């Protein structure tokens, strides 16, 4: 059942991406011939408001086929007023951006729903103190609850961590230990550690780890908007950084996942409840938005680059160049999909 839920979630994310393209295209008067969820053989279709809406056999994405625009045949142009290529470059760019922006907006909605439901966060409860660390020397103990740092109230572990990382000099901590309150001073020191990409970095640390205690965040009306916006921004930034680390070789190619990993993770998340499912759905939605903005021909980002070139040079790239780059883009895209599928199968076998 969880796999069915996962496929349904993935289909919804793809639907909203393509709906973004569709809505912007119709706004600018572009005729949309086909709106498809999936590729390959058509399984189900119907005609509505001049467009053929369909579900296809291979659930690896979707597409909106606009008049005068075809990724599989870049030369299939049309001079009609309702065609994609008859529109001005800035209008085409908006049509192309509308898909990824729809994914970011959908992720925001998921995070907003989580905020309304009361998201869980790590409490500032110390679970471990490294021996002979600054925290140990200052007298911090397992089970201590950090109430404030330098007079600023601490409600989450992330706030505690951020204060330590950004600190300059000593920190004044107000600690709850059992039924007593203690005021301690700890001086962070620069220590080598690893970030989420397993890069060695230097960071100010005191030598503590969380106890794993969580509590429900109580958010105001404004707080729910701030939470959804911050989570959407942070998730987008993380995906952009991940792509950058992959391209520079920091993240090995074996870490690339495909649709099997996406479905499996979403299925696992659904078994932990709707909040977990919404969280991973938001991450995948952001992922789709970011990846489609990559400047690879056959993706939205590649088409945006073509239109930016036309805006700057006052002329479109030649058909030969577009065709060659599009073919190269499809080769690269299929290569990445094959790599992701290979890694997925390898992980399943292990």
MOFEN-V157935 format. One record per backbone hydrogen bond with DSSP energy under -0.5 kcal/mol. CO is the residue of the C=O (numbers start at 1). NH is the residue of the N-H. E is the energy in kcal/mol with one decimal. If there is no record, write none. Layout:
# MOFEN-V157935
co=CO nh=NH e=E
co=CO nh=NH e=E
This chain:
# MOFEN-V157935
co=1 nh=5 e=-2.0
co=2 nh=6 e=-2.3
co=3 nh=7 e=-2.4
co=4 nh=8 e=-2.1
co=5 nh=9 e=-2.6
co=6 nh=10 e=-2.5
co=7 nh=11 e=-2.3
co=8 nh=12 e=-2.1
co=9 nh=13 e=-2.3
co=10 nh=14 e=-2.2
co=11 nh=15 e=-2.7
co=12 nh=16 e=-2.4
co=13 nh=17 e=-1.7
co=14 nh=18 e=-2.6
co=15 nh=19 e=-2.4
co=16 nh=20 e=-1.7
co=17 nh=21 e=-1.4
co=18 nh=22 e=-2.9
co=19 nh=23 e=-2.9
co=20 nh=24 e=-2.1
co=21 nh=25 e=-2.6
co=22 nh=26 e=-2.6
co=23 nh=27 e=-2.0
co=24 nh=28 e=-1.7
co=25 nh=30 e=-3.1
co=26 nh=29 e=-1.3
co=31 nh=33 e=-0.7
co=31 nh=67 e=-2.7
co=33 nh=52 e=-2.5
co=34 nh=65 e=-2.6
co=35 nh=54 e=-2.6
co=36 nh=38 e=-0.7
co=36 nh=63 e=-2.1
co=37 nh=56 e=-2.8
co=39 nh=58 e=-2.9
co=41 nh=57 e=-2.3
co=44 nh=55 e=-2.7
co=46 nh=53 e=-2.8
co=48 nh=51 e=-2.2
co=51 nh=48 e=-2.6
co=51 nh=53 e=-0.7
co=52 nh=35 e=-2.8
co=53 nh=46 e=-2.1
co=54 nh=37 e=-2.2
co=55 nh=43 e=-2.9
co=55 nh=44 e=-1.7
co=57 nh=59 e=-0.8
co=58 nh=39 e=-2.5
co=58 nh=60 e=-1.9
co=61 nh=38 e=-2.1
co=63 nh=36 e=-2.9
co=63 nh=65 e=-0.5
co=64 nh=66 e=-0.8
co=65 nh=33 e=-2.4
co=65 nh=34 e=-1.4
co=66 nh=69 e=-1.9
co=67 nh=84 e=-3.9
co=70 nh=73 e=-0.8
co=73 nh=76 e=-2.3
co=75 nh=77 e=-2.3
co=80 nh=83 e=-1.6
co=82 nh=31 e=-3.1
co=83 nh=86 e=-0.7
co=84 nh=87 e=-1.4
co=88 nh=91 e=-0.7
co=88 nh=92 e=-2.1
co=89 nh=93 e=-2.3
co=90 nh=94 e=-1.7
co=91 nh=95 e=-2.0
co=92 nh=96 e=-2.4
co=93 nh=97 e=-2.8
co=94 nh=98 e=-1.7
co=95 nh=99 e=-0.6
co=96 nh=99 e=-0.6
co=96 nh=100 e=-0.7
co=97 nh=101 e=-2.5
co=98 nh=102 e=-1.7
co=99 nh=103 e=-1.5
co=100 nh=104 e=-2.1
co=101 nh=105 e=-2.5
co=102 nh=106 e=-2.4
co=103 nh=107 e=-2.3
co=104 nh=108 e=-2.1
co=105 nh=109 e=-1.9
co=106 nh=110 e=-2.2
co=107 nh=111 e=-2.6
co=108 nh=112 e=-2.5
co=109 nh=113 e=-2.3
co=110 nh=114 e=-2.1
co=111 nh=115 e=-2.3
co=112 nh=116 e=-2.2
co=113 nh=117 e=-1.8
co=114 nh=118 e=-0.7
co=115 nh=118 e=-0.7
co=119 nh=217 e=-2.9
co=121 nh=215 e=-2.0
co=122 nh=157 e=-2.4
co=123 nh=125 e=-2.4
co=124 nh=126 e=-0.5
co=124 nh=146 e=-2.5
co=125 nh=211 e=-2.2
co=126 nh=143 e=-3.4
co=128 nh=209 e=-1.8
co=130 nh=133 e=-1.7
co=133 nh=137 e=-2.7
co=134 nh=138 e=-2.1
co=135 nh=139 e=-0.9
co=135 nh=140 e=-2.4
co=136 nh=139 e=-0.6
co=141 nh=144 e=-1.9
co=144 nh=126 e=-2.8
co=144 nh=146 e=-0.5
co=145 nh=147 e=-0.7
co=145 nh=176 e=-2.9
co=147 nh=154 e=-2.8
co=148 nh=174 e=-2.3
co=149 nh=152 e=-2.3
co=152 nh=149 e=-2.3
co=156 nh=160 e=-1.6
co=157 nh=161 e=-2.8
co=158 nh=162 e=-2.7
co=159 nh=163 e=-2.1
co=160 nh=164 e=-1.8
co=161 nh=165 e=-2.4
co=162 nh=166 e=-2.0
co=164 nh=167 e=-1.0
co=169 nh=188 e=-0.5
co=171 nh=173 e=-0.7
co=171 nh=186 e=-2.3
co=172 nh=150 e=-3.0
co=173 nh=175 e=-0.6
co=173 nh=184 e=-2.6
co=174 nh=147 e=-3.1
co=174 nh=148 e=-1.1
co=175 nh=177 e=-0.6
co=175 nh=182 e=-3.1
co=176 nh=145 e=-2.2
co=176 nh=178 e=-0.5
co=177 nh=180 e=-1.9
co=180 nh=177 e=-2.9
co=182 nh=175 e=-3.7
co=182 nh=184 e=-0.6
co=184 nh=173 e=-3.3
co=186 nh=171 e=-3.0
co=186 nh=188 e=-0.6
co=189 nh=205 e=-2.4
co=191 nh=203 e=-2.3
co=193 nh=201 e=-3.0
co=195 nh=198 e=-2.2
co=199 nh=195 e=-2.0
co=199 nh=201 e=-0.5
co=201 nh=193 e=-2.8
co=203 nh=191 e=-2.8
co=205 nh=189 e=-2.5
co=206 nh=135 e=-2.7
co=207 nh=130 e=-2.8
co=209 nh=127 e=-3.3
co=209 nh=128 e=-1.5
co=213 nh=123 e=-3.4
co=215 nh=121 e=-2.0
co=217 nh=219 e=-0.8
co=220 nh=224 e=-2.2
co=221 nh=225 e=-1.2
co=222 nh=226 e=-2.4
co=223 nh=227 e=-2.8
co=224 nh=228 e=-2.3
co=225 nh=229 e=-2.4
co=226 nh=230 e=-2.9
co=227 nh=231 e=-2.6
co=228 nh=232 e=-2.0
co=229 nh=233 e=-2.5
co=230 nh=234 e=-3.1
co=231 nh=235 e=-2.4
co=232 nh=236 e=-2.2
co=233 nh=237 e=-2.7
co=234 nh=238 e=-2.3
co=235 nh=239 e=-2.2
co=236 nh=240 e=-2.5
co=237 nh=241 e=-2.5
co=238 nh=242 e=-2.3
co=239 nh=243 e=-2.4
co=240 nh=244 e=-2.2
co=241 nh=245 e=-2.7
co=242 nh=246 e=-2.1
co=243 nh=247 e=-2.4
co=244 nh=248 e=-1.9
co=245 nh=250 e=-1.6
co=245 nh=251 e=-1.5
co=246 nh=249 e=-0.8
co=250 nh=252 e=-0.6
co=252 nh=255 e=-1.9
co=253 nh=256 e=-1.7
co=258 nh=262 e=-2.0
co=259 nh=263 e=-2.6
co=260 nh=264 e=-2.6
co=261 nh=265 e=-2.9
co=262 nh=266 e=-2.2
co=263 nh=267 e=-2.5
co=264 nh=268 e=-2.5
co=265 nh=269 e=-2.5
co=266 nh=270 e=-2.0
co=267 nh=271 e=-1.0
co=268 nh=271 e=-0.6
co=269 nh=272 e=-1.6
co=270 nh=273 e=-1.1
co=273 nh=277 e=-1.9
co=274 nh=278 e=-2.8
co=275 nh=279 e=-2.0
co=276 nh=280 e=-2.1
co=277 nh=281 e=-2.3
co=278 nh=282 e=-2.3
co=279 nh=283 e=-1.9
co=280 nh=284 e=-2.5
co=281 nh=285 e=-2.3
co=282 nh=286 e=-2.4
co=283 nh=287 e=-2.4
co=284 nh=288 e=-2.6
co=285 nh=289 e=-2.1
co=286 nh=290 e=-2.8
co=287 nh=291 e=-2.8
co=288 nh=292 e=-1.9
co=289 nh=293 e=-0.5
co=290 nh=293 e=-1.3
co=291 nh=294 e=-1.2
co=292 nh=301 e=-2.4
co=294 nh=296 e=-2.7
co=294 nh=302 e=-0.6
co=295 nh=297 e=-0.5
co=296 nh=299 e=-2.4
co=296 nh=302 e=-1.0
co=299 nh=303 e=-1.8
co=300 nh=304 e=-2.3
co=301 nh=305 e=-1.8
co=302 nh=306 e=-1.7
co=303 nh=307 e=-2.1
co=304 nh=308 e=-2.5
co=305 nh=309 e=-2.2
co=306 nh=310 e=-1.9
co=307 nh=311 e=-2.1
co=308 nh=312 e=-2.2
co=309 nh=313 e=-3.1
co=310 nh=314 e=-1.2
co=318 nh=322 e=-2.5
co=319 nh=323 e=-2.8
co=320 nh=324 e=-2.5
co=321 nh=325 e=-2.8
co=322 nh=326 e=-2.5
co=323 nh=327 e=-2.4
co=324 nh=328 e=-2.3
co=325 nh=329 e=-2.5
co=326 nh=330 e=-2.5
co=327 nh=331 e=-2.3
co=328 nh=332 e=-2.4
co=329 nh=333 e=-2.8
co=330 nh=334 e=-3.0
co=331 nh=335 e=-2.1
co=332 nh=336 e=-2.3
co=333 nh=337 e=-2.4
co=334 nh=338 e=-2.4
co=335 nh=339 e=-2.4
co=336 nh=340 e=-2.6
co=337 nh=341 e=-2.4
co=338 nh=342 e=-2.7
co=339 nh=343 e=-2.6
co=340 nh=258 e=-0.8
co=340 nh=344 e=-2.2
co=341 nh=345 e=-2.5
co=342 nh=346 e=-2.5
co=343 nh=347 e=-2.5
co=344 nh=348 e=-2.2
co=345 nh=349 e=-2.4
co=346 nh=350 e=-1.5
